[in-house]
Amino acid sequence: MKEKSHYKNSLANRSLSEESISLLEWDTLKTQLSSFASTNMGKNAILEFEIPTDYEISKRLLQETIEINELEKNLDKSISFFGVFDVRKNIGICSKGGVITSYDLLEIAETIACARDLKKVLLDFEERPFISSFVNRLIDHNQIERILKIGIESNGRVSDRASEKLANLRQELLSKKSERRILVDKFIQKNMNYIQDKTIGDRYGRPVLAIKVQFAEKFKGIIHDSSSSGNTIYLEPESIVLKGNKIASIEAKVAGEEFKLLKEWSQIIRDNDKSLIDMSDILLRTEQALTRSRYSNWIGGNAPIIENNPIVTLMGFSHPLLIWENKKKGASKPIPIDFHINRTTKVVAITGPNTGGKTAALKGLGIALLMARSGLFIPSIKNPTIPFCPNIYVDIGDDQSLEGNLSTFSGHISRIKKILESLNNKEGLSVVLLDEIGSGTDPSEGTALAIALLREFATISDITLVTTHYGDIKALKYHDNRFENVSVAFDEEFFKPMYTLNWGIPGRSNALSISKRIGIDEKILNEASNYLKPKEVENINNIIKGLEEERIKQQNSAEKAAELIARTEILHDEIKKNYEFQKSNAQKIQESERQKLSKHIKAAKKEVINLIKKLKDQNATGEDSRLIGIRLKEIETEHLNQTNVPNTTSWSPKIGDFIKIKSLNSTGQIVDLDEKAGSFEVKCGSFRSTLSINDCEGLNGEKPNFKNSKIQVNSVREDFSFAKVRTSKNTIDVRGMRVHEAEIIIEEKMRKFHGPLWIIHGIGTGKLKKGLRLWLSGLNYVDKVEDAANNEGGAGCSIVWIK
């Protein structure tokens, strides 16, 4: 009980915003995110991270994530923070005049080296303006690094190269130790009969020998220790003591010289403490961006478009905590859901059976809003549009308190009171997430209170999501356009929730049908039905059922249409490939025939020359001349026939005539004729196309007698009558994309479009805009490209006029 009391008090001491963030399980997500950090410093920073409430800060964090994400994708190897240490504490010690160890100094040197290498990889103002803006501040402390790495060995030992005095002292120390060893060996050889063991021991840095206790008085020296049995003493012989004293004196000098050097180096760190602290902060900021990027990729996230408007377009969203459970613990793969909230929608009521995913959807939107504010990608299809909401208030769970004398209902109402008070003093957009509003009390009173509260929230909050079982709340949409219904899908055939959201359709009551499937007595269920308001329930359920059936019909129609479009596209591709093959094959045949003809002509020329030579021969007879004449006639006839082009007859096409379509190598019938345009509409199977005379000919190869015709094929482009007003249909947003990615999206749009097209590319570095302008200028069906008006985006938006 004391533990629970402590928990309640801790909650009471936290702000409403902090409580709401905690209820959305943000701390769990931070723990998972921190596992992608490269250093302990980065991990701790993630765990201590506070979600920004400033729009510009969140936007900057997101841009840093995007930039480092693109960079790492294009690198041959991953960005490495190996060798980066948290040096801030040790720099702080130095700045106060303290002296740090050689290991600590070596960590600073390693961090300086890593900072220099990372700057080379990261710095590029054109490609990465946000990251480059702070990475550029990194000062290359290569002089400090050189001093420390020369003076300190990789194992942390102060190097002999650090000072000449230190090197000399260590050399002297080594010599004295060698001399002492010789003395010890001599003592052992001289007194073998009195020594217990030839092993040279060590006590307090002094060499000792194991002497039998009965011979202790035979030797002078210092007894440092004895065995546990008392039979052996550990003696430092007098002949060695003086040498040992000398060694101890030199060791003290060595330690003094080492401390002197450490003090000098610590002073260098003190003199550069501000720039070194700045270096550490920059490295930490960069690592946090990399951590966000790697986590975002792992959850399959896409960069959100953060707006200062209460609009949510979130397609195929999966809760990141459920993704973790799936990938790390083998839980079921989360089912993606969609959110569509426009400017006019203020309250979204989620209804449906228990365990259907209502609360998970509520938490999902909340966590997505927090992720966007923190610079994280959101696990969804394409780039979601998310509002920047510094005010997120949540009432989820059971706030019952025995000590506070609060029931479940009172706990919820107390929190809602705090939320209403906070909304009256808010700055910026707000989102309210309420689970089972009005529950825990009499249903009729709970419903009335819930409706009144939701109407108030619709007035003072930008977006409110609420889960409920109350039927009257479902009807609010049909009286107030600020309300929207969403239901969690439930499969009645297999008696299980489907964990998806159906927008625009309220959830049906499934209590009686579920009870019937479980096996409750029919008599009890019939009696329960009698207690309901028959007409009201029946009407509501019939309406909902009709909406569900209509949605299924529309979905089936859409699937059939998509299938037909796919089959048409496949057919088009096959026809096009066939045409290209026939065209290529015809060219090959023509080339082959031309080469054969050329060979024939060359052979004929050669034969004619030989015949002429024979005629000029004085020995030629009359019969020879006659035969040569006949052969020349044969050659002339043969090659004139080969080069003769058959005449084509003129033909005046009329409606009803059958013609041959060259490109398809098939027959069609003329159903309409336009002599002025030199074209006609042809029916070929189930397809109709308006074709030029250049694409057709008579069944026997006749040529139409129209002149100056041109191809005119019907397209499936949307006709906006060249509207000069910007709408959602003639606007496309490509911010955050690469140039080639944006080209694909824009070309797909222009293929089914004509008239002005607004392209939002943003300002940024200008690279996306420049690349798109260059590409568009080369398209022959683009008339002109210009900047949009200031109220439509200005330099951050281009208008493309399509011919």
C-alpha positions in Angstrom: 0.0 0.0 0.0 2.9 2.3 0.8 4.3 1.6 -2.7 1.1 2.5 -4.4 0.9 5.7 -2.3 4.3 6.7 -3.4 3.4 6.1 -7.1 0.2 8.2 -6.7 2.1 11.0 -5.0 4.8 11.0 -7.8 2.1 11.3 -10.4 0.5 14.2 -8.4 3.8 16.0 -8.5 4.1 15.8 -12.3 2.4 18.1 -14.8 -0.6 17.1 -16.8 1.5 17.1 -19.9 4.1 14.8 -18.3 1.4 12.4 -17.1 -0.1 12.3 -20.5 3.3 11.5 -22.2 3.8 8.7 -19.6 0.4 7.2 -20.3 1.3 6.9 -23.9 4.3 4.8 -22.9 6.8 7.2 -24.2 9.5 6.1 -21.7 9.2 2.5 -23.1 9.8 3.8 -26.6 12.8 5.9 -25.4 14.3 2.7 -23.8 13.9 0.9 -27.1 15.3 3.9 -29.1 18.4 4.1 -26.8 19.4 0.6 -27.7 20.3 2.0 -31.2 22.8 4.4 -29.7 26.5 3.9 -30.5 27.9 5.1 -27.1 26.9 5.1 -23.5 26.9 8.9 -23.7 24.3 8.7 -26.5 22.2 6.1 -24.7 22.0 8.2 -21.6 21.1 11.3 -23.6 18.2 9.5 -25.3 16.9 8.3 -21.9 17.1 11.9 -20.6 15.6 13.4 -23.8 12.7 15.8 -23.3 10.2 16.3 -26.1 10.5 19.8 -27.6 7.5 22.1 -27.5 8.9 24.5 -30.1 8.0 23.9 -33.7 11.3 25.1 -35.1 13.3 22.8 -32.8 11.2 19.7 -33.8 11.5 20.7 -37.5 15.3 20.9 -37.1 15.5 17.5 -35.4 13.6 15.9 -38.2 15.8 17.5 -40.9 18.9 16.3 -39.1 17.4 12.8 -39.0 16.5 13.0 -42.7 20.0 14.2 -43.7 22.0 11.6 -41.8 19.6 8.9 -43.0 20.2 9.8 -46.6 24.0 10.0 -46.0 24.3 6.6 -44.4 22.2 5.0 -47.1 24.7 6.2 -49.7 27.9 5.3 -47.8 29.8 2.1 -48.5 30.0 1.5 -44.7 28.1 2.6 -41.6 28.9 5.9 -39.8 31.1 4.9 -36.8 31.4 6.5 -33.4 34.0 4.0 -32.2 36.5 5.9 -30.2 34.1 8.6 -29.0 34.0 8.9 -25.2 32.0 11.1 -22.8 34.8 13.5 -21.9 32.7 16.3 -20.5 33.2 15.3 -16.8 37.0 15.1 -17.2 37.1 18.4 -19.1 35.2 19.9 -16.2 37.7 18.6 -13.7 40.5 20.2 -15.7 38.7 23.5 -16.0 38.6 23.7 -12.2 42.4 23.1 -12.0 42.3 19.4 -11.3 44.6 16.8 -12.8 43.1 13.7 -14.6 44.7 10.3 -15.3 46.6 9.3 -18.4 43.7 7.1 -19.4 41.3 10.0 -19.2 43.6 12.2 -21.3 44.0 9.4 -23.8 40.1 9.2 -24.2 40.1 13.0 -25.0 42.8 12.4 -27.7 40.8 9.5 -29.2 37.6 11.6 -29.2 39.4 14.5 -31.0 40.6 12.1 -33.7 37.1 10.7 -34.2 35.6 14.2 -34.4 38.0 15.1 -37.2 37.1 11.9 -39.2 33.3 12.5 -38.7 33.6 16.1 -39.8 35.1 14.9 -43.1 32.2 12.5 -43.6 29.4 14.8 -42.5 30.3 18.3 -43.7 28.5 19.2 -46.9 26.4 22.4 -46.8 24.7 21.6 -50.2 23.5 18.1 -49.3 23.3 18.4 -45.5 22.7 22.1 -44.5 21.3 21.4 -41.0 24.0 19.0 -39.9 26.7 21.0 -41.5 25.6 24.1 -39.6 26.9 22.7 -36.3 29.5 20.2 -37.5 31.3 23.1 -39.1 31.9 24.4 -35.6 34.2 21.5 -34.8 37.7 22.7 -34.2 40.5 20.4 -35.2 42.6 20.0 -32.0 45.2 18.0 -33.8 48.0 19.7 -31.8 46.4 18.5 -28.5 45.9 15.1 -29.9 49.5 14.9 -31.1 50.9 16.0 -27.7 48.8 13.4 -25.8 49.4 10.5 -28.1 53.1 11.1 -28.1 53.2 11.4 -24.3 50.8 8.5 -23.5 51.0 5.0 -24.8 48.0 3.1 -25.9 47.9 1.1 -22.6 47.7 4.4 -20.6 51.4 4.4 -19.5 53.1 7.8 -19.7 55.7 7.3 -22.5 59.4 7.8 -22.1 59.1 10.2 -25.0 57.1 12.6 -22.9 60.3 14.1 -21.3 64.0 13.5 -21.3 64.2 13.6 -17.5 61.5 10.9 -17.2 63.4 8.7 -19.7 66.7 9.1 -17.8 65.1 8.3 -14.4 63.4 5.2 -15.8 66.7 4.1 -17.3 68.4 4.6 -14.0 65.6 2.8 -12.2 65.9 -0.2 -14.5 69.7 -0.3 -13.9 69.3 -0.2 -10.1 66.7 -3.0 -10.3 69.0 -5.1 -12.4 71.8 -4.6 -9.8 69.5 -5.6 -7.0 68.5 -8.7 -8.8 72.2 -9.7 -9.1 72.6 -9.2 -5.3 69.6 -11.3 -4.5 70.8 -14.1 -6.8 74.2 -14.1 -5.0 72.5 -14.2 -1.6 70.5 -17.2 -2.6 73.5 -19.1 -4.0 75.5 -18.4 -0.8 72.8 -19.4 1.7 71.0 -22.3 0.0 71.0 -24.4 3.2 69.0 -21.8 5.1 66.5 -20.8 2.5 63.1 -22.5 2.4 62.3 -21.6 -1.3 64.4 -20.1 -4.0 61.4 -18.1 -5.2 61.9 -14.3 -4.8 58.8 -12.9 -3.2 57.4 -9.3 -3.0 56.2 -7.5 0.1 55.3 -3.8 -0.2 57.4 -3.4 -3.3 60.4 -5.0 -1.7 62.1 -8.3 -2.7 62.0 -10.9 0.1 63.3 -14.5 0.6 61.7 -17.3 2.5 64.1 -18.1 5.4 63.5 -21.0 7.9 62.6 -19.5 11.2 65.4 -21.3 13.2 68.0 -19.4 11.1 66.4 -16.0 11.5 69.1 -14.7 13.8 71.8 -15.7 11.4 70.9 -12.9 8.9 70.6 -9.2 9.2 67.9 -7.4 7.4 64.2 -6.5 7.6 61.5 -9.1 8.3 58.5 -8.0 6.3 56.2 -11.0 6.9 55.9 -14.6 8.2 54.0 -17.7 7.1 50.7 -18.6 8.8 52.4 -21.6 10.4 55.2 -19.5 11.8 57.9 -21.8 10.3 59.0 -19.3 7.6 59.9 -15.6 7.7 60.1 -13.3 4.7 63.4 -11.4 4.9 64.8 -8.6 2.9 68.6 -9.1 3.4 70.6 -6.1 4.7 72.8 -6.1 1.5 69.7 -5.5 -0.6 67.9 -3.0 1.7 70.2 -0.1 0.8 69.7 -0.8 -2.9 66.0 -1.0 -2.4 66.0 2.4 -0.7 67.7 3.8 -3.7 65.2 2.3 -6.0 62.3 3.6 -3.9 63.8 7.1 -4.1 64.1 6.9 -7.9 60.5 5.5 -8.2 59.3 8.6 -6.2 61.1 10.8 -8.7 59.5 9.0 -11.6 56.0 9.4 -10.1 56.7 13.0 -9.5 57.8 13.6 -13.1 54.7 11.7 -14.4 52.4 13.8 -12.2 54.1 16.9 -13.5 53.4 15.9 -17.1 49.8 15.0 -16.3 49.4 18.4 -14.7 50.8 20.1 -17.8 48.5 18.2 -20.1 45.5 18.8 -17.8 46.4 22.5 -18.1 46.2 22.3 -21.9 42.8 20.8 -21.6 41.8 23.6 -19.2 43.0 26.2 -21.7 40.7 24.7 -24.5 37.8 23.5 -22.3 35.1 25.5 -24.1 35.9 24.3 -27.6 36.4 20.7 -26.3 33.0 20.8 -24.5 31.5 22.2 -27.7 33.1 19.3 -29.6 31.6 16.8 -27.2 28.1 18.4 -27.5 28.3 18.4 -31.3 29.3 14.7 -31.4 26.4 13.9 -29.0 23.9 15.8 -31.2 25.2 14.0 -34.3 25.0 10.6 -32.6 21.4 11.3 -31.5 20.4 12.1 -35.1 22.1 8.8 -36.2 20.3 6.9 -33.4 16.9 8.4 -34.5 17.7 7.5 -38.1 18.7 3.9 -37.4 15.6 3.3 -35.2 13.4 4.9 -37.8 14.7 2.5 -40.5 14.3 -0.5 -38.2 10.6 0.2 -37.6 10.0 0.9 -41.4 9.4 4.6 -40.8 8.8 7.5 -43.2 9.6 11.1 -42.6 6.5 13.0 -41.6 5.4 16.3 -43.0 4.9 18.4 -39.9 2.2 21.1 -40.3 0.9 23.9 -38.1 -2.6 22.8 -39.0 -4.9 20.3 -37.4 -4.7 17.8 -40.3 -3.8 14.1 -39.9 -3.1 11.9 -42.9 -1.6 8.7 -41.6 -1.8 5.6 -43.9 -0.8 2.1 -42.9 0.4 3.1 -39.4 1.8 0.4 -37.1 2.4 1.1 -33.4 6.2 1.1 -32.8 5.9 -0.7 -29.5 4.0 -3.5 -31.2 6.6 -3.6 -34.0 9.2 -4.1 -31.2 7.2 -6.9 -29.7 6.9 -8.6 -33.1 10.6 -8.3 -34.1 12.2 -8.9 -30.7 9.8 -11.2 -28.9 8.0 -13.0 -31.8 4.6 -11.5 -31.1 2.0 -11.2 -33.9 2.7 -8.7 -36.6 0.7 -5.5 -35.9 -2.1 -4.8 -38.3 -1.7 -1.3 -40.0 -4.5 1.3 -39.5 -5.3 4.6 -41.1 -6.1 8.1 -39.8 -7.9 10.8 -41.8 -8.7 14.0 -39.9 -9.3 17.2 -41.9 -9.6 20.8 -40.7 -13.4 20.7 -40.1 -13.3 17.5 -38.0 -12.8 18.3 -34.3 -14.0 15.1 -32.5 -13.5 11.5 -33.7 -15.6 8.9 -31.9 -14.2 5.4 -32.1 -16.8 2.7 -31.3 -16.9 -1.1 -31.5 -16.5 -4.2 -29.3 -13.9 -4.6 -26.5 -10.4 -5.9 -27.4 -11.0 -4.6 -30.9 -8.1 -2.1 -30.8 -9.9 1.2 -29.8 -7.4 2.1 -27.1 -4.4 0.9 -29.1 -5.6 3.3 -31.9 -5.9 6.1 -29.4 -2.4 5.5 -28.1 -1.1 5.0 -31.6 -2.0 8.5 -32.7 -0.6 9.9 -29.5 2.7 8.2 -29.9 2.9 9.3 -33.6 2.5 12.9 -32.6 5.2 12.6 -30.0 7.5 10.9 -32.5 7.0 13.7 -35.0 7.9 16.3 -32.3 11.1 14.3 -31.5 12.4 14.1 -35.0 11.6 10.4 -35.6 10.2 8.8 -38.7 6.7 7.3 -38.3 6.0 3.6 -39.3 3.5 4.2 -42.1 3.0 4.1 -45.9 4.6 7.1 -47.7 5.1 10.4 -45.8 2.4 11.0 -43.3 1.1 14.5 -42.6 1.1 15.2 -38.8 0.2 18.4 -36.9 2.7 19.9 -34.5 0.9 19.6 -31.2 2.8 20.9 -28.1 -0.4 20.2 -26.1 -1.3 16.5 -25.8 -3.6 15.6 -23.0 -4.6 12.0 -22.3 -7.1 10.2 -20.1 -6.5 6.5 -20.5 -6.7 3.8 -17.8 -8.2 3.5 -14.4 -7.7 6.4 -12.0 -9.4 4.8 -9.1 -7.8 5.7 -5.7 -8.8 4.2 -2.4 -6.6 6.5 -0.5 -7.9 9.6 -2.3 -11.5 8.3 -2.0 -11.9 8.4 -5.8 -14.0 6.0 -7.8 -13.1 5.2 -11.4 -15.7 7.7 -12.6 -14.4 10.4 -10.2 -10.8 9.8 -11.2 -11.7 10.2 -14.9 -13.7 13.4 -14.3 -10.9 14.9 -12.2 -8.4 14.4 -15.0 -10.9 15.8 -17.6 -11.3 18.9 -15.4 -7.6 19.4 -15.5 -7.6 19.0 -19.2 -10.3 21.6 -19.7 -8.4 24.1 -17.5 -5.2 23.5 -19.5 -7.0 23.9 -22.8 -8.2 27.4 -21.8 -4.6 28.5 -21.3 -2.9 26.6 -24.1 -0.5 27.9 -26.7 -0.4 26.1 -30.1 -2.4 23.2 -31.3 -3.9 20.7 -28.9 -4.9 17.0 -29.1 -7.1 15.3 -26.5 -7.3 11.5 -26.2 -10.1 10.1 -24.0 -10.7 6.4 -23.4 -14.3 5.4 -22.5 -15.6 8.9 -21.8 -18.5 9.0 -19.3 -18.0 5.4 -18.2 -18.2 4.1 -14.6 -21.6 5.6 -13.8 -25.3 5.4 -14.8 -25.3 5.0 -18.6 -28.0 7.6 -19.2 -26.2 10.2 -17.1 -22.8 9.2 -18.5 -24.1 9.6 -22.0 -25.5 13.0 -21.3 -22.3 14.2 -19.7 -20.1 12.7 -22.4 -22.1 14.5 -25.2 -21.8 17.8 -23.3 -18.1 17.4 -22.7 -17.4 16.4 -26.4 -19.2 19.5 -27.6 -17.0 21.6 -25.3 -13.9 19.8 -26.6 -15.0 20.4 -30.2 -15.0 24.1 -29.3 -11.8 24.5 -27.4 -9.5 21.7 -28.7 -8.2 21.3 -32.2 -8.5 17.5 -32.3 -10.2 15.1 -29.9 -10.2 11.3 -30.2 -12.6 9.4 -27.9 -13.5 5.8 -27.5 -17.0 4.9 -26.3 -19.8 2.3 -26.2 -22.5 4.9 -26.0 -24.9 4.7 -29.0 -26.1 8.4 -28.7 -22.5 9.7 -29.4 -22.6 7.9 -32.7 -25.5 10.1 -33.8 -23.6 13.4 -33.2 -22.0 13.3 -36.6 -25.4 13.6 -38.3 -26.2 16.8 -36.4 -22.8 18.4 -36.1 -20.3 18.3 -38.9 -17.4 18.7 -36.4 -17.9 15.1 -35.4 -16.8 12.0 -37.2 -17.5 8.3 -36.6 -14.9 5.5 -36.7 -15.5 1.8 -35.9 -13.1 -1.0 -35.2 -13.9 -3.9 -37.6 -15.3 -7.1 -36.1 -15.6 -10.4 -38.0 -18.9 -11.9 -36.8 -18.5 -15.1 -38.8 -15.3 -16.0 -37.0 -16.1 -14.2 -33.8 -13.0 -12.1 -33.6 -11.8 -8.5 -33.9 -10.0 -7.4 -37.1 -8.0 -4.5 -35.5 -8.7 -2.1 -38.4 -10.5 1.2 -38.5 -13.5 1.9 -40.7 -13.8 5.7 -41.1 -17.2 7.3 -41.5 -19.1 4.2 -40.1 -20.1 3.8 -36.4 -19.5 0.5 -34.7 -22.5 -1.8 -34.2 -23.5 -3.2 -30.8 -22.4 -6.9 -30.8 -23.2 -7.8 -27.2 -26.3 -10.0 -28.0 -24.8 -11.6 -31.1 -21.6 -12.4 -29.2 -23.6 -13.8 -26.3 -25.6 -15.9 -28.7 -22.4 -17.4 -30.2 -21.0 -18.1 -26.7 -24.1 -20.2 -26.0 -26.3 -18.1 -23.7 -29.9 -19.4 -23.6 -32.1 -18.1 -26.4 -34.8 -17.4 -23.8 -32.5 -15.0 -21.9 -31.4 -13.3 -25.1 -35.0 -12.7 -26.2 -35.9 -11.2 -22.9 -32.8 -9.0 -23.1 -34.0 -7.8 -26.5 -37.3 -6.8 -25.0 -35.6 -4.5 -22.5 -34.0 -2.5 -25.4 -35.8 0.3 -27.2 -36.7 -1.9 -30.2 -37.3 0.7 -32.9 -34.3 2.9 -31.9 -31.9 0.0 -31.7 -33.2 -1.6 -34.8 -33.0 1.6 -36.8 -29.5 2.4 -35.7 -28.3 -1.1 -36.3 -30.0 -1.2 -39.7 -28.4 2.1 -40.7 -25.0 0.8 -39.6 -25.5 -2.5 -41.3 -26.5 -0.7 -44.5 -23.4 1.5 -44.3 -21.2 -1.5 -43.8 -22.7 -3.3 -46.8 -22.3 -0.2 -48.9 -18.7 0.1 -47.9 -18.0 -3.6 -48.8 -19.7 -3.0 -52.2 -17.6 0.0 -52.9 -14.5 -1.8 -51.8 -15.3 -4.7 -54.1 -16.0 -2.3 -57.0 -12.7 -0.5 -56.3 -10.9 -3.9 -56.3 -12.5 -4.9 -59.6 -11.7 -1.5 -61.1 -8.1 -1.8 -60.0 -8.0 -5.3 -61.5 -9.4 -4.1 -64.8 -6.9 -1.2 -64.9 -4.1 -3.6 -64.2 -5.2 -6.0 -66.9 -5.5 -3.1 -69.3 -2.0 -1.9 -68.5 -0.7 -5.4 -69.0 -2.5 -5.6 -72.4 -1.1 -2.2 -73.4 2.4 -3.3 -72.5 2.1 -6.5 -74.5 0.7 -4.6 -77.5 3.5 -2.0 -77.3 6.2 -4.8 -77.0 4.7 -6.6 -79.9 4.7 -3.4 -82.0 8.3 -2.6 -81.1 9.3 -6.2 -81.9 7.6 -6.1 -85.3 9.0 -2.7 -86.0 12.5 -3.8 -85.1 12.0 -7.1 -87.1 10.8 -5.2 -90.2 13.9 -2.9 -90.1 16.1 -6.0 -89.9 14.4 -7.6 -92.9 14.6 -4.4 -94.9 18.3 -4.1 -94.0 18.9 -7.7 -95.1 17.0 -7.2 -98.4 18.9 -4.0 -99.0 22.2 -5.9 -98.5 21.1 -8.7 -100.9 20.1 -6.1 -103.5 23.4 -4.3 -103.2 25.2 -7.6 -103.8 23.1 -8.3 -106.8 23.8 -4.9 -108.2 27.5 -5.3 -107.7 27.5 -8.7 -109.3 25.4 -7.3 -112.2 27.8 -4.4 -112.7 30.7 -6.8 -112.7 29.0 -9.0 -115.3 28.1 -6.1 -117.5 31.7 -4.9 -117.5 32.9 -8.3 -118.5 30.3 -8.5 -121.3 31.4 -5.0 -122.6 35.0 -6.2 -122.5 34.0 -9.3 -124.5 32.2 -7.1 -127.1 35.2 -5.0 -127.5 37.2 -8.1 -128.2 38.1 -8.2 -131.8 37.6 -12.0 -131.9 33.9 -11.7 -130.9 31.5 -13.2 -133.5 27.9 -12.1 -134.4 26.5 -14.9 -132.4 28.4 -13.7 -129.3 27.0 -10.2 -129.8 23.5 -11.5 -130.0 23.8 -13.6 -126.8 25.4 -10.7 -124.9 22.5 -8.4 -125.9 20.0 -11.0 -124.7 21.9 -11.2 -121.3 22.0 -7.4 -120.9 18.2 -7.3 -121.4 17.7 -10.0 -118.7 19.9 -8.0 -116.2 17.9 -4.8 -116.9 14.6 -6.5 -116.5 15.6 -8.3 -113.3 16.9 -5.2 -111.4 14.1 -2.9 -112.6 11.6 -5.3 -111.2 13.5 -5.4 -107.8 13.6 -1.7 -107.4 10.1 -1.0 -108.7 7.7 0.3 -106.0 4.1 -0.8 -106.4 1.6 2.0 -106.8 -1.0 2.4 -104.1 -4.4 3.5 -105.0 -6.2 6.4 -103.4 -9.1 5.7 -101.1 -11.7 8.0 -99.5 -12.6 6.5 -96.1 -16.2 6.8 -94.9 -18.1 5.7 -91.8 -18.7 1.9 -91.7 -15.5 1.1 -93.6 -13.2 -1.5 -92.2 -9.5 -0.5 -92.1 -6.2 -2.0 -91.0 -4.5 -0.4 -87.9 -0.8 -0.6 -88.6 0.6 -0.4 -85.0 -1.7 -3.2 -83.8 -1.7 -5.2 -87.0 -5.4 -5.7 -86.6 -8.7 -4.7 -88.2 -11.1 -2.0 -87.0 -14.2 -0.2 -88.2 -14.6 3.6 -88.7 -17.4 4.9 -86.4 -16.8 8.7 -86.8 -15.0 10.8 -89.3 -13.3 14.3 -89.2 -12.1 15.3 -92.6 -10.8 18.7 -91.4 -8.6 17.2 -88.7 -7.7 14.3 -91.0 -8.6 11.8 -88.4 -11.3 9.3 -87.6 -12.6 7.3 -84.6 -12.0 3.6 -84.9 -13.6 0.7 -83.0 -11.4 -2.3 -82.4 -13.0 -4.9 -80.2 -14.0 -3.2 -77.0 -11.6 -0.3 -77.5 -12.2 3.0 -79.3 -9.4 5.3 -80.4 -9.2 8.5 -82.5 -6.4 7.8 -85.0 -4.6 9.8 -87.8 -4.6 8.5 -91.4 -0.9 7.9 -90.9 -1.8 5.0 -88.5 -4.3 3.3 -90.8 -4.7 2.0 -94.4 -7.2 0.1 -96.4 -7.6 -3.7 -96.1 -5.7 -4.0 -99.5 -3.0 -1.4 -98.6 -4.9 1.7 -100.0 -3.8 5.1 -98.6 -6.5 7.6 -97.5 -6.6 10.8 -99.5 -6.6 13.2 -96.4 -3.6 15.5 -96.1 -1.7 17.0 -93.2 -3.1 14.6 -90.6 -1.8 14.2 -87.1 -2.3 11.6 -84.4 -4.9 12.4 -81.8 -5.4 9.7 -79.2 -8.0 9.9 -76.5 -6.4 10.0 -73.0 -7.7 9.4 -69.5 -6.4 12.7 -68.2 -8.6 14.5 -65.8 -10.2 17.6 -67.2 -10.0 20.6 -65.0 -10.8 23.1 -67.8 -7.4 24.7 -67.2 -8.6 26.0 -63.8 -6.3 28.6 -62.5 -7.4 28.0 -58.9 -5.2 25.8 -56.7 -7.0 22.7 -55.4 -6.0 19.5 -53.8 -6.4 17.7 -57.2 -3.9 20.0 -59.0 -1.4 20.2 -56.2 1.4 17.7 -55.4 3.8 17.8 -52.5 7.3 16.4 -53.1 9.1 17.9 -50.1 11.7 15.6 -48.6 12.2 13.6 -51.8 15.2 13.3 -54.0 15.0 14.8 -57.5 14.6 11.4 -59.3 11.9 10.3 -56.8 10.0 13.6 -57.3 10.3 13.2 -61.1 8.5 9.8 -61.0 5.6 11.1 -58.9 5.2 14.3 -61.0 5.4 12.4 -64.3 2.7 10.0 -63.1 0.5 12.9 -62.2 1.1 14.8 -65.5 0.3 11.7 -67.5 -3.3 11.9 -66.4 -3.5 15.7 -66.2 -3.5 18.9 -68.2 -3.7 22.5 -67.2 -1.7 24.2 -64.4 -0.1 21.9 -61.8 1.2 23.3 -58.4 4.3 21.5 -57.2 5.3 22.1 -53.6 9.1 21.4 -53.3 10.0 23.8 -50.4 13.0 26.2 -50.4 15.8 24.4 -48.4 19.0 24.3 -50.3 17.3 24.8 -53.6 18.7 21.6 -55.1 15.3 19.9 -55.5 13.7 23.0 -57.1 16.7 23.4 -59.5 16.7 19.8 -60.5 13.0 19.7 -61.2 13.1 23.0 -63.1 15.9 21.6 -65.3 14.0 18.3 -65.9 10.7 20.1 -66.7 12.3 22.5 -69.2 13.2 19.5 -71.3 9.7 18.1 -71.6 8.0 19.0 -74.9 4.5 19.0 -73.3 5.4 21.5 -70.7 4.6 25.1 -71.8 6.2 27.0 -68.9 7.2 26.8 -65.3 7.0 29.7 -62.8 7.0 30.5 -59.1 3.6 30.4 -57.3 2.1 33.6 -55.8 3.3 34.5 -52.3 0.0 33.3 -50.8 0.4 29.9 -52.5 3.9 29.1 -51.5 6.1 31.6 -53.4 9.5 30.4 -54.2 8.8 27.1 -52.4 6.1 26.2 -55.0 6.3 26.0 -58.8 3.4 26.2 -61.2 3.8 24.0 -64.3 1.6 24.8 -67.3 1.0 21.7 -69.3 0.1 22.0 -73.0 
